[in-house]
Amino acid sequence: MIVFDLDDTLYKEFTYVDSGIRAVAADAEEAGIMPASKAYDLVKNAPDTASGFDRLAAIALESETYELFDIQRMLAVYRYHIPEITLPLESRQLLDSLKTAGITLGLITDGRSLSQRAKIRTLELDTYIPSENILISGEIGSDKHWPTAYELMMKRNPSEKSFTYIGDNPDKDFYWPNKLGWKTVMLRDTDCVNIHPQRLSEIPGSQYEAQYTIDSLSDLLDIPGVRCDD
Ligand SMILES: [Mg+2]
């Protein structure tokens, strides 16, 4: 079976971040802080999103609005907004062909339940991946620094002969599946836009590296034994 990471593997996470900033900016306008377009520019022009939210909170504090517009409110809006993100054509084509080929699919992703569920729903990934094979750290209580999710996937799919994990983050995506005998594949961040930069020189050892590296999701099917069990 083939198990995917979500963020920066099946779609680019910066599009989610941008969508979240738009939601916060719209909320700033609603709270009477400033027009949404101005709030959006303010956050986007900050060195990073967190400091952009800090700037917005500081302005809100000085404004004469009676509504509380603080970091907590911004984070809640950001985390629970309905994201405006799309599944890239390449991802859709790959998932379509895997589904047609009858290959069992899974998803292991780290994050809050509500945020990850909103992404999964918007990207319609639940049309490709059975619900019992969608594992979210916020729901199972364990992230990819632990073997739990990978072990659970194996337990739930006992008839599968091989497991492949495809992700983007060498800090945590491949260590445990490597140890558990999975095939591991890293999708290279060819445009250098990933939220977690791929710093292979900084990882502690080769056990953190994926066995295969691809530049494009469509290359996944060229890896020996991924399409068919060997
Ligand atoms: Mg990722």
Boltz pocket constraint, residues with backbone or C-beta under 6 A from the ligand:
constraints:
  - pocket:
      binder: B
      contacts: [[A, 5], [A, 6], [A, 7], [A, 8], [A, 9], [A, 167], [A, 168], [A, 169]]
      max_distance: 6.0
